[in-house]
């Protein structure tokens, strides 16, 4: 059975918060995410350890979100960066928030991929983050 094709517009987000909610990374950030994993052995171990989780824990991980206050702060920094620029302190804070964002995206996408490999229908995770229940496995 062929896998569902994901359209480009399904994976591109208009803001970091939307990307976190959707658990998807746009193509422009894929290289940055891969580099983040390679540069951080602890993150690489965390992502690899997701393979050991049971299904319920994976559903929780797949619905991980960045705290709203941090997401809003990151968006504000991005706006300010475009409009007026950032101070050194703000640049460092933005870098910390981007690392946090990358971690959330990596955990969500890897967890969703593992759930799909285990036979679950993860389309709900791609389209929204509506509930934290573990749906039944899809008939395969």
N, C-alpha and C positions, 0 to 999 in steps of 0.2 A: 504494500500500500504506500503510495507516494506521500511524503511529508507535506504539510501545508506550506505553501509559499508565503513568506512574510514580505509584504510590500514595503518599499522604502519609506513611505509616509507613515507606516505603522511603527517604525523604529526611531524616527526622528522626533525629537521633542523640541518644543519652543522655549523651554526654560529648564534649568537643572532640576527644579522641584518636580516638573512633569516627568522628567526622565527617571527620577528616583521613584515616583509613584508607579510608573509603568515598568520599572525594572529593566529598562532597555538602554543601551548605549548607542549613540549614533556612530556612523562609520568614522567620523572625524576623531572621535575619542577612543576608538578601539586600540590604536597604537599606543596612546597614552596609558590605557588600562593595562595593556601587556607589559609596558615598561614599568609600571607601578608594581606589578607582581614580581618581575625580575629583580627590581631594585630593593625589594623588601622581603627577605626570607620569611619573616614572621607572617606576613600576609599570604605568601605562597603556601605556607604550612596550614594556615587557617582555611584557605580555599580547598586544599587537598583533603583536609579533615572532614569536609562536608560529605565526602563519599561514605563516611562511617555512620552518618546520622540515620535514624529511622525515618519513616515517611512523615510522621507528624512533625518531627523536629525540622525536616526539610521544608515542609509547608510554612512553618513559622519563619524559617530563614529566608524563604522566597518572598516573604511579605515584609521583610525588614525595611524600615524607612529611616531616613535621616530626620533628626528632630526638626520640627517645623521652624523653630527659632533660628537654628543653624542654616537651614535652607533659605530662609528669608534674608539672613545676614549675607550669605554668599551671593544671592541675587542682587542685593543692594551694593555689595562691593563690585560686582561685574558692571552694574550701571554706572557707578562712580568712576570706575576704571575707564570706561568708554568716554565719559563726559569730562572729567577733570583730572583723572589720574589718582593714584593711591600713594600714601606715605609708605615708608619702609615697613612700619609696624602693620599697616593695613595689608600690605603685600604679603607679609609673613602669615597673617591671620587668614587671608584668602587661600594661601597655599595649604594651610592646615585643613581648612574646610574642603578644599578640592580633594585632598587625600582621604578625608572622611567620606566624601561623596563617591570617590572611586571604590572604596571598600564596600559601601552599600551596594553599588551597581554590580560589583564582582560577586558578592555573596548572593544577591538576588538572581542574577543570570545563571550562575553555576548551579544553584539550588533548583531552579526551574528546569534546567537541562537534565539534571539527575532525575527529577520527578518524571519528566517525559520519557527518559530511558526506562524508568520503572513502570511505564504503562499508563501514567496519569495524563489526563487532558489538561494542559496548562494554559490554554487560550485565555482563560479568565485572568491569569496573572499578567499576561501581555496587555490585555485591554484595560484592566483596572485593578485596584487593590481594595475590593469591596468588602471582603470578610476574611476572617482568620480561620475558617473551618477547613477541614481536610475533606475535599470531595472524594467520592468513590472513584475507583479506577475505571477507566474507559474500557468498553468491550473491544478487544483486539482480535 
